[in-house]
Amino acid sequence: MSADRPKSKKGVKRSPKKKSTKAPSMRVNLGGLKLANPVMTASGTFGYGLEFAPYLDLARLGGVVVKGLSPKPRPGNPGPRIVETPCGMLNAIGLQNVGVDAFIEEKLPKLRKVRTRVIANIFGESIADYVTVTRKLNEAAGVHAIEINISCPNVKKGGMSFGVNPKEAAKVVRAVRKATTLPVITKLSPVVADIAGMARAVEDAGSDAISLINTIPGMVIDIEKRTPVIARGIGGLSGPAIRPIAVRMVNEVYNAVSVPVVGIGGIMEAGDAIQFMIAGASAVQVGTASFVDPAAAEKIVDGIAEYLARHNITAKKLTGSLVR
């Protein structure tokens, strides 16, 4: 009897199956916002995106989240507004921006030429402000999603005053949801007693995804002058110092809601972003790292791709894969 390999019914030897060399998918879906990869930039740290065009390929990012937009231009807080801290920085910019009208007329036409998703971060001193900005952006070609900022600690009115009360947060989200057909992401503050409860409140109000965390209020003192270094007194702490807190909160929210979660806080390299994804984030936002290395976000895209290939896992499967 022949010792040849088994033959097919047609008498032709079967060829051994070739292993697929196709790279694992990095695509993610944030409640209707489809991204080519899970890496976005964080609002307030990347300008309007165009400022960073000389340093990296914006088209390689999953999305660009622009500076917070208000109904009218804002000058922000007086300086000093930024100070470096161990493992991070403190800022009190005060949501300085050109206003929604100037953004639509001057910035957006240039952003439309970049093949990436544009997410408009919005804020206001009243619910009416949020609605005004949302309606204008909803009619503007080139905006792919709205991120609601109810968590900035560096302004006197609005911002975190909505973000520490579930009922008030829900009112803002509900109003924005009614004013737009775009996907809505709500950015949460870490300065709450129950982050999971806050997340459920905005989910119930209509948020398609949830991003967290914003900065943590802090202070740096000049010991010779005995005065705060930041002119406003307090600022928002960002950078690697807050990352373990952010990862923990992302995991809590991931286990509490059914909508996608976006992780933010001290992501300096790909391994940091991967931590957030394992904890439950479908995508991440890179912030302070861009001050250190303007090309950081693009390098993180490459690092995540390498990790996915090495572990033969897609970005979608990586999300929430924490083993306890």
Buried (B, 14 or more C-beta within 10 A) or exposed (E): EEEEEEEEEEEEEEEEEEEEEEEBBBEBBBBBBBBBBBBBBBBBBBBBBBEBBEBBEBEBBBBBBBBBBBBEBBEBBEEBBBBEBEBBBBBBBBBBBBBBBBBBEEBBEEBEEBEBBBBBBBBBBEBEBBBBBBBBBBEBEBBBBBBBBBBBBBBEEBBBBBBBBBEBBBBBBBBBBEBBEBBBBBBBBBBBEEBBEBBBBBBEBBBBBBBBBBBBBBBBEEEEEEEBBBBBEBBBBBBBBBBEBBBBBBBBBBBBBEBBBBBBBBBBBBEBBBBBBBBBBBBBBBBBBBBEBBEBBBBBBEBBBEBBEEEEBBBBBBBBEBEE
